[in-house]
């Protein structure tokens, strides 16, 4: 559930990547799915899946396939993509697969989409990166028309389809959320989407929230329900120093890889990000009290409806991931919900 009137809800975010040297993929996938099932038992209300392609750490390339597996193994969690790289997909195939997940889950699916940015992904999959804004916008239009009207007929700059029937369709509304960073993309998300996916790790979360609210007002949507989902790192341990020891290498690896993927081949390669240089103030890592206070401050700055964190950072063990989830659910989430109810934005 994305927000429930009693303060923010919480979810788990997965990319199914491993730090090289890689282990047994089948065993790793089984562990992650087991963690999501345990998360539902612990009260987490969302499972979110990310996407990237053609990298050496096994980053999840097929979030809609895994979403169906999660749907079959859970009963109540919202299942969403955070995010699916829409300009690199045929929008009618996305619509078909999203409907299948929604039907398997009993209407629990959220299609979260973004524009993408990695040079080699666009080139290898055969899409023009410079067209990503129009591919993104038209993709949402194609998907929404197919889901709501049951027809494929469309003519735009990037996509043209004959008018054929589209079935099956969801029994209710299948929400489409959008993730964005740049101002034009934020404006596009506010105009086209049903909710927003934001990163809380970039140091400008409150600014992004204000931009989203301003864009909604410009498009006459200020009073509509528009869920705001924050995504980031949260890792809890009774010993704050031990928490940093566990996840420091994982965060350094994660930040380094994202910086590499965001650098085109003709540009200088970025230096690896060292643990001692990490901006720890951007991450919710520490004791239950410290992480709870960080989430409370974040909610006061930008009142998110739902916060999801990486369930299995690369290099973190299954046992460490499960213990983090258990400690978060019992010691952190109740404090944040209580504070959010006591201090309305």
CORQUIMO-V983739 format. One record per pair of residues at least 4 apart in sequence whose ideal C-beta (glycine too) atoms are under 7 Angstrom apart, sorted by the first residue. I is the first residue (numbers start at 1). J is the second residue. D is the distance in Angstrom with one decimal. If there is no record, write none. Layout:
BEGIN
I;J;D  I;J;D
END
This chain:
BEGIN
1;9;5.5  1;45;4.6  1;78;6.3  2;9;6.6  2;78;6.1  2;227;4.4  2;229;6.7  2;305;5.4  2;306;4.7  3;8;6.5  3;9;6.0  3;227;6.0  3;305;3.4  3;306;6.0  4;9;5.8  6;337;6.0  6;341;6.4  7;336;6.7  7;337;3.4  7;340;3.8  7;341;5.1  8;299;6.2  8;304;5.6  8;305;5.9  8;306;6.0  8;307;5.8  8;336;6.6  8;337;6.7  8;340;5.9  9;45;4.4  9;46;6.9  9;306;4.9  10;44;5.6  10;45;6.8  10;307;5.5  10;308;7.0  10;333;5.3  11;44;5.5  11;45;6.0  11;46;2.6  11;47;6.3  11;48;5.8  11;306;6.1  11;308;3.7  12;36;6.2  12;39;4.9  12;44;5.5  12;47;5.5  12;48;7.0  12;308;6.2  12;309;7.0  12;311;3.8  13;48;4.5  13;50;6.8  13;82;6.2  13;231;5.8  13;308;4.4  13;309;6.0  13;310;5.2  13;311;6.3  14;32;5.7  14;49;5.7  14;311;5.3  14;312;6.3  15;50;4.4  15;59;5.5  15;60;5.3  16;29;6.5  16;32;5.9  16;58;6.5  16;60;4.1  17;57;4.6  17;58;5.4  17;59;4.4  17;314;5.1  18;22;5.0  18;23;6.0  18;28;6.1  18;57;5.8  18;58;5.4  18;314;5.9  19;57;6.5  19;253;5.4  19;314;4.4  19;315;4.4  20;56;6.2  20;57;6.1  22;58;6.2  23;27;6.8  23;28;5.9  24;28;6.3  25;29;6.2  25;58;6.4  26;30;6.4  27;31;6.5  28;32;6.5  29;33;6.3  30;34;6.3  31;35;6.4  31;318;4.4  32;36;6.7  32;312;5.6  33;37;6.6  33;69;6.4  33;70;7.0  33;73;6.0  34;38;6.3  35;39;6.2  35;311;5.5  35;312;6.4  35;318;7.0  35;321;5.6  35;322;6.1  35;325;6.8  36;40;6.9  36;47;4.9  36;70;5.8  36;74;6.8  37;41;6.8  37;73;5.6  37;74;6.6  38;42;6.3  38;322;6.0  38;325;6.6  39;44;4.0  39;47;7.0  39;311;6.8  39;325;5.6  40;44;6.3  40;74;5.1  40;75;7.0  40;76;6.5  40;77;5.1  42;325;5.9  42;326;6.2  42;329;4.1  43;329;5.4  44;77;6.9  44;329;6.8  45;77;6.0  45;78;6.1  46;77;6.0  46;78;4.5  46;80;6.5  46;306;6.0  46;308;5.6  47;70;5.2  47;74;6.9  47;77;5.2  47;79;5.2  48;80;5.0  48;82;3.8  48;308;4.9  49;60;6.2  49;63;3.9  49;66;5.6  49;67;5.8  49;81;5.4  49;82;6.7  50;60;6.2  50;63;6.7  50;82;5.9  50;83;6.6  51;60;6.0  51;61;6.6  51;63;4.8  51;81;6.9  51;83;6.9  51;84;5.5  51;85;5.4  52;59;4.1  52;118;6.8  52;121;7.0  53;61;5.0  53;121;4.8  53;125;7.0  54;120;6.1  54;121;6.6  54;124;5.8  55;59;5.2  57;314;6.6  60;66;6.3  62;66;6.4  63;67;5.9  63;81;4.8  63;84;5.7  64;68;6.9  64;81;7.0  64;97;4.3  64;98;6.6  64;101;6.0  66;70;6.3  67;71;6.2  67;79;5.2  67;81;6.7  67;101;4.7  67;109;6.7  68;72;6.5  68;100;6.4  68;101;5.0  68;104;5.5  69;73;6.5  70;74;5.9  70;79;5.2  71;79;5.5  71;101;5.7  71;104;4.4  71;105;3.6  71;108;6.8  72;104;6.0  77;108;6.6  78;108;5.5  78;110;5.9  79;101;6.9  79;105;5.6  79;108;5.5  79;109;5.3  80;109;6.9  80;110;3.6  80;112;5.0  80;177;7.0  81;111;6.0  81;112;4.5  82;112;4.7  82;179;6.9  82;197;5.3  82;231;6.0  82;308;6.9  83;112;4.8  83;113;5.8  83;114;3.8  83;179;4.5  83;197;6.1  84;94;6.9  84;111;6.8  84;112;6.5  84;113;5.2  85;114;6.3  85;116;3.8  86;94;6.8  86;113;4.1  86;114;6.9  86;136;5.4  86;139;4.5  87;115;5.8  87;116;5.6  87;127;5.8  87;132;4.2  87;135;3.7  87;136;5.3  87;139;6.8  88;116;5.8  88;121;6.1  88;122;6.5  88;125;4.9  88;127;5.3  89;93;6.4  89;94;4.9  90;94;6.9  91;95;6.3  91;139;4.0  91;142;4.0  91;143;5.2  91;159;6.6  92;96;6.5  92;142;6.3  92;146;6.2  92;152;6.1  92;161;6.9  93;97;6.3  94;98;5.9  94;143;6.0  95;99;6.4  95;143;4.5  95;146;4.5  95;147;6.0  96;100;6.7  97;101;6.6  98;102;6.2  98;109;6.5  98;111;4.9  98;174;6.3  99;103;6.2  99;147;6.9  99;168;5.8  99;169;6.1  99;170;5.6  100;104;6.4  101;105;6.0  101;109;4.7  102;107;6.0  102;109;4.1  102;170;4.6  102;174;5.2  103;168;6.6  103;170;6.8  105;109;5.2  107;170;6.6  107;171;6.3  107;172;5.3  109;174;6.4  110;175;4.9  110;177;5.7  111;174;6.3  111;176;5.0  112;177;4.3  112;179;6.4  112;197;5.1  113;140;6.9  113;176;6.5  113;178;5.8  114;178;6.7  114;179;4.1  114;180;6.9  115;132;4.6  115;133;6.8  115;136;4.9  115;185;6.2  116;121;6.4  116;122;6.9  116;132;6.3  117;262;6.0  118;261;4.6  119;123;6.3  119;129;6.7  119;264;4.9  119;265;6.5  120;124;5.8  121;125;6.1  122;127;5.1  122;128;7.0  122;129;4.0  127;135;6.7  131;135;5.2  131;158;6.1  132;136;5.8  133;137;6.3  134;138;5.9  134;157;5.3  134;158;5.4  135;139;5.8  135;158;5.2  136;140;6.8  137;141;6.6  137;188;6.3  137;192;6.6  138;142;6.1  138;156;4.4  138;157;6.8  138;158;5.1  138;159;5.2  139;143;6.3  140;144;6.0  140;176;6.1  140;192;5.1  141;145;6.2  142;146;6.3  142;154;5.3  142;159;5.8  143;147;6.2  143;176;6.8  144;148;5.8  144;176;6.7  145;149;5.2  145;151;6.6  145;154;6.5  146;152;6.0  146;166;4.2  147;169;5.8  147;170;6.4  147;174;5.6  150;165;6.2  150;166;5.1  150;167;6.4  150;169;5.7  151;163;5.6  151;165;6.7  151;166;6.0  152;161;4.7  152;162;6.9  152;163;6.2  152;164;4.6  152;166;5.3  153;161;6.2  153;162;6.6  153;163;2.9  154;159;5.9  154;160;6.7  154;161;4.9  155;160;4.9  156;160;6.9  170;174;4.6  175;194;4.3  175;195;6.1  176;193;5.6  176;194;5.4  177;193;5.6  177;194;6.2  177;195;3.9  177;196;6.4  177;197;5.3  177;229;6.8  178;189;3.6  178;192;6.7  178;193;3.8  178;196;6.4  178;197;6.7  179;197;3.7  180;185;3.5  180;186;4.6  180;188;7.0  180;189;4.7  181;185;6.5  182;186;6.9  183;187;6.4  183;211;6.6  184;188;6.3  185;189;6.3  186;190;6.5  186;211;5.1  186;212;5.9  186;215;5.7  187;191;6.4  187;215;4.7  188;192;5.9  189;193;4.8  189;196;5.8  190;212;5.9  190;215;3.4  190;216;4.8  190;219;5.7  190;221;6.7  191;219;4.9  195;226;5.8  195;227;3.9  195;229;6.5  196;212;5.3  196;226;6.7  196;228;5.2  196;229;6.8  197;229;5.1  197;231;6.5  198;205;6.5  198;208;5.4  198;228;6.6  198;229;6.8  198;230;5.4  198;231;6.8  199;231;5.5  199;232;6.5  200;205;4.8  200;230;4.4  200;231;6.3  200;232;3.7  200;298;6.1  201;232;4.5  201;233;6.0  201;282;5.2  201;283;6.6  203;282;5.5  204;208;5.9  205;209;6.5  205;230;6.8  205;298;6.4  205;301;6.5  205;302;5.4  206;210;6.5  206;301;3.9  206;302;4.8  207;211;6.4  208;212;6.4  209;213;6.5  209;228;6.7  209;302;3.3  210;214;6.2  211;215;6.3  212;216;6.4  212;228;6.9  213;217;6.6  214;218;6.5  215;219;6.5  216;221;4.4  216;222;5.3  216;226;6.0  217;222;4.3  221;226;6.6  227;305;4.6  227;306;6.6  228;304;5.0  228;305;5.3  229;304;6.7  229;305;6.7  229;306;4.7  229;308;6.6  230;298;6.9  230;304;4.0  230;307;4.7  231;308;5.2  232;284;6.5  232;309;5.9  233;251;6.3  233;283;4.5  233;284;6.2  233;285;6.6  233;309;6.1  233;310;5.9  234;284;4.2  234;291;5.9  234;309;3.7  234;328;6.5  235;243;5.4  235;246;6.8  235;247;4.6  235;285;4.8  235;324;5.4  236;243;6.7  236;288;5.4  236;291;5.1  236;324;5.5  236;327;4.5  236;328;5.1  236;331;6.9  236;332;6.0  237;242;4.9  237;243;3.7  237;246;6.9  238;287;6.3  239;243;6.8  240;244;6.8  240;286;4.1  240;287;5.0  240;290;6.2  241;245;6.4  242;246;6.4  243;247;6.5  243;285;5.0  243;286;5.6  244;248;5.1  244;285;5.8  246;316;6.4  246;320;5.8  247;251;5.7  247;285;5.8  247;313;5.6  247;316;6.5  248;252;6.3  248;275;4.3  248;278;6.6  249;253;6.2  249;275;6.4  249;315;5.5  250;254;6.2  250;313;3.8  250;314;5.2  250;315;4.5  250;316;5.6  251;255;6.1  251;278;5.9  251;283;6.5  251;313;7.0  252;256;6.2  252;273;5.2  252;274;6.3  252;275;5.0  252;278;6.3  253;257;6.4  253;314;5.6  253;315;6.7  254;258;6.5  254;313;6.8  254;314;6.3  255;259;6.3  255;273;4.7  256;260;6.5  256;272;4.8  256;273;4.8  257;261;6.3  258;262;6.2  259;263;6.6  259;270;4.4  259;273;6.9  260;269;6.9  260;270;6.3  263;267;5.0  263;269;6.4  263;270;5.8  273;277;6.1  280;285;6.7  284;291;4.7  284;294;4.6  284;295;6.3  286;290;3.4  286;291;5.6  288;292;6.0  288;327;6.1  288;331;3.6  288;332;5.2  289;293;6.3  290;294;6.4  291;295;6.5  291;332;5.2  292;296;6.3  292;332;4.7  292;335;4.1  292;336;5.5  293;297;6.3  294;298;6.3  295;299;6.3  295;307;6.4  295;332;6.9  295;336;4.7  296;300;6.5  296;336;5.7  296;339;4.5  297;301;6.4  298;302;6.7  299;303;5.5  299;304;6.1  299;336;6.9  299;340;5.2  300;343;6.4  300;345;6.7  303;345;4.0  311;321;5.9  311;325;6.9  312;316;5.9  312;321;4.8  316;320;4.9  316;321;5.4  317;321;6.9  318;322;6.4  319;323;6.3  320;324;6.4  321;325;6.6  322;326;6.4  323;327;6.2  324;328;6.1  325;329;6.2  326;330;6.3  327;331;5.4  328;332;4.6  328;333;6.2  329;333;5.5  332;336;6.3  333;337;6.3  334;338;6.1  335;339;6.2  336;340;6.1  337;341;6.4  338;342;6.3  339;343;5.8
END
